[in-house]
Amino acid sequence: MKKLRTRGVGAVAAALLAGLFYAAVPASASAKVTLTLWQNYGTEQNAVATNNLVKAFEKANPNITIKVVAQPASNYFALLQAASISHNGPDLAVMWTGLYDLQYSSFLTNLKGKVPAADLAKIGGLQWESPNFNAANGPLVMPLETQFYIGFYNKSLFKKAGITRVPTTWSQLSSACTKLKAIGVTPLVYGNGGQALGAEFYPWYDMSYMMIGAHSLPQWKGLYDGSIKWTAQSNLAQLNKWHSLYTGGCTNKDVLTKTNNMQDFEKGKAAMMVDGTWDTAQYTSTMKSNVAAFVPPFSTTPIKGVVEYPGDGFSVMKYSQHQKEAFKFLDFMTTRAAGNIINAAGLIPDIAGMSTSNPVNQQMLNFVNVQHMTPYPMLDNYIQVNVVNAGSKVLPAVLAGQQSALSAMKNMAQAWQQLPANQRSSKSFNG
């Protein structure tokens, strides 16, 4: 598990002010109710935001208590499914979006008609939480934030190495790696730090960008329905270029076992790292203005896409005996007060009209809003869960040269082929 992250006084004050803002709205008098909320965030910034949202909501609604329970990330969904079948699970639960929430939709309450439509309309990316990826069908999850899979780089190391432009292609990345090695730092560090999913290297941050480099957003549906085979030459070429980062010395040699990759990046021992917005606040806290964001340039032509996606949030379980109060909490999440709390935790509010005070998070938003890059979903939320699980086992070995790209893609193709026919349909994303 990650060590507890601390926040500055200013962030705490902002969160408290946000809570007071919402507390100005009187709660209706009613019997006291206790809700249980499960989260799998460990101690990352999402957990900080969740706890502060709950505190602010409870202050505004003294008749409602929300007990937050941290569950292990490694088997969270198995625990949630078992508890849901026996109807003794939480009232509210962290749920991933895309095909994850659709896979567990039989346990989740659709928010259409439960949260006011005008409030739902404030939230971005609702299609990714709705059946058939159509927002008109109503979301199953209230997003906590807008997330990016993204690259981070050390500006001073780039300057020291003589890198004047952030790389946007495979070849430019290779050139930057050569310059960074010459000054004695690891160009691009990998390991199992940077996520709370367990003790293994998670490959889907990189895989998302490899598929951005290989296919347009409309073509991504082919990865789901089989019209683009996982063993396609375009996919293999991307994986082989990824592996060449390892053989060319662009990465550390212990990519599969390293546990302190985040610390290496923060201390200037490594120049680049691929991670997500949930760790932005950590980097800006330790590295100050010396850290910046870049789009992983896994493309033969200048990269034009970025992963921007409401990757997770909270769902109301169907068996909850206190759904009215649970929906009230989700409605609170659409308010500016909630957005201020989310921003204070170092995250990006997924609420229309709100911005972020973290300059590196704002840089990510500018990739879409200013540079007009195409926003892509997270690939591991977009394709079938069983295929994701298969890829999680074999893709890290491709980077480290312990398995060929073709062998790994055959494993993923086999996982796809073994899916029920309705999960491979070109007409439905029902998962």
C-alpha positions as CSV (number, residue, x, y, z in Angstrom):
1,M,0.0,0.0,0.0
2,K,1.1,3.6,-0.5
3,K,2.3,5.7,2.3
4,L,-0.1,8.3,3.5
5,R,0.1,11.5,1.5
6,T,-0.1,14.9,3.2
7,R,-1.6,18.1,1.9
8,G,-0.6,21.7,2.5
9,V,-2.5,24.0,4.9
10,G,-3.9,25.9,2.0
11,A,-5.6,22.8,0.5
12,V,-7.1,21.9,3.8
13,A,-8.4,25.4,4.3
14,A,-10.0,25.3,0.8
15,A,-11.7,22.1,1.6
16,L,-13.1,23.4,4.9
17,L,-14.3,26.6,3.2
18,A,-16.0,24.5,0.5
19,G,-17.7,22.5,3.3
20,L,-18.9,25.6,5.0
21,F,-20.3,26.9,1.7
22,Y,-22.4,23.9,1.3
23,A,-23.3,23.8,5.0
24,A,-25.2,27.1,4.4
25,V,-28.0,25.0,2.8
26,P,-30.1,23.8,5.7
27,A,-30.8,20.1,5.9
28,S,-34.4,18.9,6.3
29,A,-35.1,17.4,9.7
30,S,-35.6,13.6,9.6
31,A,-34.6,10.5,11.4
32,K,-30.9,9.8,11.6
33,V,-29.5,7.5,8.9
34,T,-26.1,5.8,8.6
35,L,-24.8,5.0,5.1
36,T,-21.8,2.8,4.4
37,L,-19.4,3.8,1.5
38,W,-16.7,1.4,0.2
39,Q,-13.6,2.8,-1.5
40,N,-10.6,1.1,-3.0
41,Y,-8.4,4.2,-3.2
42,G,-5.8,3.4,-0.6
43,T,-4.3,6.7,0.6
44,E,-4.1,8.5,-2.8
45,Q,-5.7,11.8,-3.4
46,N,-9.0,10.3,-4.4
47,A,-9.3,9.0,-0.8
48,V,-8.5,12.5,0.6
49,A,-11.2,13.9,-1.6
50,T,-13.7,11.2,-0.6
51,N,-13.2,11.8,3.1
52,N,-13.5,15.5,2.8
53,L,-16.7,15.3,0.6
54,V,-18.2,13.0,3.3
55,K,-17.3,15.5,6.1
56,A,-18.8,18.4,4.2
57,F,-22.0,16.5,3.3
58,E,-22.4,15.4,6.9
59,K,-22.0,18.9,8.2
60,A,-24.8,20.1,5.8
61,N,-26.9,17.0,6.6
62,P,-26.5,16.3,10.4
63,N,-29.1,13.6,10.2
64,I,-27.0,11.5,7.7
65,T,-23.8,9.8,8.7
66,I,-21.6,8.1,6.1
67,K,-19.2,5.5,7.3
68,V,-16.2,5.3,4.8
69,V,-14.7,1.8,4.6
70,A,-11.4,1.3,2.8
71,Q,-11.3,-2.1,1.0
72,P,-8.2,-3.7,-0.5
73,A,-7.8,-2.7,-4.1
74,S,-6.4,-6.0,-5.2
75,N,-9.7,-7.9,-4.8
76,Y,-12.2,-5.0,-4.4
77,F,-14.6,-6.0,-7.1
78,A,-14.8,-9.6,-6.0
79,L,-15.6,-8.4,-2.4
80,L,-18.2,-6.0,-3.7
81,Q,-19.9,-8.6,-5.9
82,A,-20.0,-11.1,-3.1
83,A,-21.5,-8.6,-0.7
84,S,-24.0,-7.4,-3.4
85,I,-25.2,-11.0,-4.0
86,S,-25.9,-11.5,-0.3
87,H,-27.3,-7.9,0.0
88,N,-25.0,-7.1,2.9
89,G,-22.7,-4.7,1.2
90,P,-22.4,-0.9,1.2
91,D,-25.0,1.7,0.3
92,L,-22.5,3.5,-1.8
93,A,-19.4,2.1,-3.5
94,V,-16.5,3.3,-5.6
95,M,-17.1,2.0,-9.1
96,W,-15.0,2.2,-12.2
97,T,-16.7,3.5,-15.3
98,G,-17.0,2.1,-18.8
99,L,-17.5,-1.7,-19.1
100,Y,-16.7,-2.1,-15.4
101,D,-19.9,-0.4,-14.2
102,L,-21.9,-2.2,-17.0
103,Q,-20.5,-5.5,-15.9
104,Y,-21.9,-4.9,-12.4
105,S,-25.0,-3.1,-13.6
106,S,-27.4,-5.6,-12.0
107,F,-26.3,-4.3,-8.6
108,L,-26.2,-0.6,-9.4
109,T,-29.1,1.9,-9.5
110,N,-29.5,4.0,-12.6
111,L,-29.2,7.7,-11.6
112,K,-31.7,8.9,-14.2
113,G,-34.7,10.3,-12.4
114,K,-32.9,9.9,-9.0
115,V,-30.5,12.8,-9.3
116,P,-32.1,15.9,-10.9
117,A,-31.5,16.1,-14.6
118,A,-30.2,19.6,-14.4
119,D,-27.6,18.5,-12.0
120,L,-26.6,15.5,-14.0
121,A,-26.2,17.8,-17.0
122,K,-23.3,19.5,-15.2
123,I,-21.2,16.4,-15.2
124,G,-18.9,15.6,-18.1
125,G,-18.5,12.2,-19.8
126,L,-21.8,10.7,-18.7
127,Q,-21.8,8.5,-21.8
128,W,-19.0,6.4,-20.3
129,E,-21.1,5.5,-17.3
130,S,-24.3,4.7,-19.2
131,P,-25.7,1.5,-20.8
132,N,-24.6,1.3,-24.5
133,F,-22.3,4.3,-23.8
134,N,-25.3,6.5,-24.4
135,A,-25.9,9.3,-21.8
136,A,-29.6,9.3,-22.6
137,N,-29.9,5.9,-21.0
138,G,-28.8,7.4,-17.6
139,P,-25.5,6.9,-15.7
140,L,-24.8,4.2,-13.2
141,V,-21.9,6.2,-11.6
142,M,-21.5,9.7,-10.4
143,P,-17.9,10.6,-11.4
144,L,-15.5,11.8,-8.7
145,E,-13.2,13.6,-11.1
146,T,-11.9,14.0,-14.6
147,Q,-8.8,11.8,-14.9
148,F,-5.9,11.7,-17.3
149,Y,-3.5,8.9,-18.0
150,I,-0.5,11.1,-18.6
151,G,3.3,11.5,-18.7
152,F,5.2,13.7,-16.2
153,Y,8.7,15.0,-16.8
154,N,11.4,16.9,-14.9
155,K,11.9,20.2,-16.5
156,S,15.4,20.8,-15.0
157,L,16.6,17.4,-16.3
158,F,15.3,18.1,-19.7
159,K,17.1,21.5,-19.7
160,K,20.3,19.9,-18.4
161,A,20.2,17.3,-21.2
162,G,19.6,19.9,-23.9
163,I,16.1,18.8,-24.7
164,T,14.3,21.9,-26.0
165,R,11.1,20.3,-27.1
166,V,9.0,17.7,-25.4
167,P,8.9,14.6,-27.6
168,T,5.8,13.9,-29.6
169,T,6.8,10.7,-31.5
170,W,8.7,7.5,-30.9
171,S,11.8,8.8,-32.7
172,Q,11.8,12.0,-30.7
173,L,11.4,10.0,-27.5
174,S,14.4,7.9,-28.5
175,S,16.5,10.9,-29.1
176,A,15.5,12.4,-25.8
177,C,16.4,9.2,-24.0
178,T,19.9,9.3,-25.6
179,K,20.5,12.8,-24.2
180,L,19.1,12.0,-20.8
181,K,21.3,8.9,-20.5
182,A,24.3,11.1,-21.3
183,I,23.7,13.1,-18.1
184,G,23.4,9.9,-16.0
185,V,19.7,9.7,-15.3
186,T,17.1,7.1,-16.1
187,P,15.1,8.6,-19.0
188,L,11.7,6.8,-18.3
189,V,11.2,5.0,-15.0
190,Y,8.7,2.1,-14.6
191,G,7.6,0.0,-11.6
192,N,4.6,-0.8,-9.5
193,G,4.4,2.6,-7.8
194,G,1.9,5.1,-9.0
195,Q,-1.2,3.0,-8.5
196,A,-3.1,1.3,-5.7
197,L,-4.1,-1.8,-7.6
198,G,-1.5,-4.1,-6.2
199,A,2.2,-4.9,-6.2
200,E,2.5,-5.4,-10.0
201,F,3.4,-3.1,-12.8
202,Y,0.1,-1.9,-14.4
203,P,0.5,-1.7,-18.2
204,W,-2.7,0.0,-19.3
205,Y,-1.5,3.6,-19.0
206,D,1.0,2.8,-21.7
207,M,-1.2,0.5,-23.7
208,S,-3.8,3.2,-24.0
209,Y,-1.3,5.5,-25.7
210,M,0.0,2.7,-27.9
211,M,-3.5,2.2,-29.2
212,I,-4.0,5.9,-29.6
213,G,-0.8,5.9,-31.7
214,A,-2.2,3.0,-33.8
215,H,-5.9,3.7,-34.2
216,S,-8.3,6.7,-34.3
217,L,-11.0,7.0,-31.7
218,P,-13.8,5.6,-34.0
219,Q,-11.5,2.7,-34.8
220,W,-11.2,1.8,-31.2
221,K,-14.6,0.1,-31.3
222,G,-12.9,-2.5,-33.5
223,L,-10.7,-3.5,-30.5
224,Y,-14.0,-4.3,-28.7
225,D,-15.9,-6.1,-31.5
226,G,-13.0,-7.9,-33.1
227,S,-12.9,-6.0,-36.4
228,I,-9.4,-5.0,-35.4
229,K,-7.6,-8.2,-34.2
230,W,-5.4,-7.9,-31.2
231,T,-2.8,-9.7,-33.3
232,A,-3.0,-7.0,-36.0
233,Q,0.4,-5.9,-37.3
234,S,-0.4,-2.3,-36.2
235,N,-0.7,-3.5,-32.6
236,L,2.4,-5.6,-32.8
237,A,4.4,-2.8,-34.2
238,Q,3.5,-0.6,-31.3
239,L,4.3,-3.2,-28.7
240,N,7.7,-3.9,-30.4
241,K,8.5,-0.1,-30.3
242,W,7.6,-0.1,-26.6
243,H,9.9,-3.0,-25.9
244,S,12.7,-1.2,-27.8
245,L,12.6,1.5,-25.0
246,Y,13.7,-1.2,-22.7
247,T,16.4,-2.7,-25.0
248,G,17.6,0.8,-25.9
249,G,18.2,1.7,-22.2
250,C,15.4,4.3,-22.1
251,T,14.0,2.6,-19.1
252,N,15.3,1.0,-15.9
253,K,16.1,-2.7,-16.1
254,D,13.9,-3.7,-13.2
255,V,10.7,-2.5,-14.7
256,L,8.7,-5.5,-13.3
257,T,9.9,-5.4,-9.8
258,K,10.8,-1.8,-8.9
259,T,8.8,-0.3,-6.1
260,N,10.3,3.1,-5.7
261,N,9.8,4.5,-9.2
262,M,7.8,7.5,-7.9
263,Q,10.6,8.4,-5.5
264,D,13.2,8.1,-8.3
265,F,11.2,10.5,-10.4
266,E,10.6,13.0,-7.5
267,K,14.3,13.0,-6.5
268,G,15.6,13.6,-10.0
269,K,17.0,10.2,-10.6
270,A,14.6,9.7,-13.5
271,A,13.3,12.2,-16.0
272,M,10.0,10.9,-17.0
273,M,7.2,8.7,-15.6
274,V,3.8,7.6,-17.0
275,D,1.1,7.9,-14.3
276,G,-2.3,9.6,-13.7
277,T,-3.9,12.7,-12.2
278,W,-4.4,11.0,-8.9
279,D,-0.7,11.6,-8.3
280,T,-0.4,15.1,-9.7
281,A,-0.6,16.7,-6.2
282,Q,2.1,14.5,-4.9
283,Y,4.5,15.6,-7.7
284,T,3.7,19.3,-7.5
285,S,4.1,19.1,-3.7
286,T,7.6,17.6,-3.8
287,M,8.9,19.0,-7.1
288,K,7.1,22.3,-7.1
289,S,7.3,24.1,-10.5
290,N,9.9,21.7,-11.8
291,V,7.3,19.1,-12.9
292,A,5.2,19.3,-16.0
293,A,2.9,17.0,-18.0
294,F,3.4,15.6,-21.4
295,V,1.4,13.2,-23.6
296,P,3.3,9.9,-23.9
297,P,4.5,10.1,-27.6
298,F,3.8,6.5,-28.6
299,S,3.2,7.3,-32.2
300,T,5.2,7.4,-35.5
301,T,3.6,10.8,-36.2
302,P,3.1,13.6,-33.8
303,I,0.7,12.4,-31.1
304,K,-2.8,14.0,-31.4
305,G,-4.8,12.2,-28.7
306,V,-4.8,12.2,-24.9
307,V,-6.6,10.0,-22.3
308,E,-9.2,12.2,-20.6
309,Y,-11.9,10.2,-18.9
310,P,-14.1,10.1,-15.8
311,G,-12.5,6.9,-14.7
312,D,-14.3,6.2,-11.4
313,G,-16.9,7.6,-9.0
314,F,-19.6,6.4,-6.7
315,S,-22.7,4.2,-7.3
316,V,-25.8,3.5,-5.3
317,M,-26.4,-0.2,-4.7
318,K,-29.8,-1.5,-5.6
319,Y,-30.2,-3.3,-2.3
320,S,-29.5,-0.2,-0.2
321,Q,-32.2,0.6,2.4
322,H,-31.3,4.2,2.3
323,Q,-31.3,5.1,-1.4
324,K,-32.9,8.5,-0.9
325,E,-30.0,9.7,1.3
326,A,-27.4,8.1,-1.0
327,F,-28.8,9.9,-4.0
328,K,-28.7,13.1,-1.9
329,F,-24.9,12.6,-1.5
330,L,-24.4,12.0,-5.2
331,D,-26.4,15.2,-6.0
332,F,-24.1,17.1,-3.6
333,M,-21.2,15.9,-5.8
334,T,-22.6,18.0,-8.7
335,T,-22.2,21.3,-6.7
336,R,-19.5,23.9,-6.8
337,A,-18.8,23.2,-3.1
338,A,-18.0,19.6,-3.9
339,G,-15.9,20.7,-6.9
340,N,-13.9,23.0,-4.6
341,I,-13.2,20.0,-2.3
342,I,-12.1,17.8,-5.2
343,N,-9.9,20.6,-6.5
344,A,-8.4,21.1,-3.0
345,A,-7.4,17.4,-3.0
346,G,-5.3,18.0,-6.2
347,L,-7.9,16.5,-8.6
348,I,-9.8,17.9,-11.5
349,P,-13.5,18.5,-10.9
350,D,-15.8,16.9,-13.5
351,I,-18.3,19.7,-13.2
352,A,-19.2,22.2,-16.0
353,G,-17.7,25.6,-15.5
354,M,-15.1,24.6,-12.9
355,S,-11.4,24.8,-13.4
356,T,-8.4,23.4,-11.5
357,S,-5.9,25.4,-9.4
358,N,-3.1,22.9,-9.9
359,P,-1.0,24.2,-12.8
360,V,0.0,20.7,-14.0
361,N,-3.6,19.5,-14.0
362,Q,-4.5,22.7,-15.9
363,Q,-1.8,21.8,-18.5
364,M,-3.5,18.5,-19.1
365,L,-6.9,20.2,-19.6
366,N,-5.2,22.5,-22.1
367,F,-4.1,19.6,-24.2
368,V,-7.8,19.2,-25.1
369,N,-9.2,22.8,-24.6
370,V,-6.3,24.7,-26.2
371,Q,-4.3,22.2,-28.3
372,H,-7.5,20.4,-29.4
373,M,-6.2,16.9,-28.9
374,T,-8.8,14.2,-29.2
375,P,-9.9,12.9,-25.8
376,Y,-9.8,9.1,-25.6
377,P,-11.3,6.9,-22.9
378,M,-9.1,4.7,-20.7
379,L,-8.6,1.6,-22.8
380,D,-8.9,-0.7,-19.7
381,N,-12.3,0.8,-19.0
382,Y,-13.4,0.5,-22.7
383,I,-12.6,-3.1,-23.6
384,Q,-13.9,-6.2,-22.0
385,V,-12.7,-6.9,-18.4
386,N,-11.5,-10.4,-19.2
387,V,-9.4,-9.1,-22.0
388,V,-8.0,-6.4,-19.7
389,N,-7.2,-9.1,-17.1
390,A,-5.4,-11.2,-19.7
391,G,-3.4,-8.2,-20.9
392,S,-2.4,-7.3,-17.3
393,K,-0.7,-10.6,-17.1
394,V,1.3,-10.6,-20.3
395,L,1.9,-7.0,-21.3
396,P,4.5,-6.2,-18.7
397,A,6.5,-9.1,-19.9
398,V,6.6,-7.7,-23.4
399,L,8.2,-4.5,-22.2
400,A,10.8,-6.5,-20.3
401,G,11.5,-8.9,-23.2
402,Q,10.2,-11.9,-21.3
403,Q,7.4,-12.5,-23.8
404,S,7.0,-11.6,-27.5
405,A,4.5,-9.1,-28.6
406,L,2.8,-11.8,-30.8
407,S,2.6,-14.3,-27.9
408,A,1.0,-11.6,-25.6
409,M,-1.5,-10.5,-28.3
410,K,-2.5,-14.1,-28.9
411,N,-3.3,-14.5,-25.2
412,M,-5.5,-11.4,-25.4
413,A,-7.1,-12.6,-28.6
414,Q,-7.9,-15.9,-26.9
415,A,-9.5,-14.1,-24.0
416,W,-11.6,-12.1,-26.4
417,Q,-12.6,-15.3,-28.3
418,Q,-13.8,-17.0,-25.1
419,L,-16.2,-14.2,-24.3
420,P,-19.9,-14.8,-24.7
421,A,-21.1,-13.7,-28.1
422,N,-23.1,-10.7,-26.6
423,Q,-19.9,-9.3,-25.2
424,R,-18.3,-9.2,-28.6
425,S,-21.2,-7.6,-30.4
426,S,-20.6,-4.6,-32.7
427,K,-24.1,-3.4,-31.8
428,S,-23.8,-3.2,-28.0
429,F,-21.3,-2.3,-25.3
430,N,-23.4,-3.9,-22.6
431,G,-20.3,-5.7,-21.3
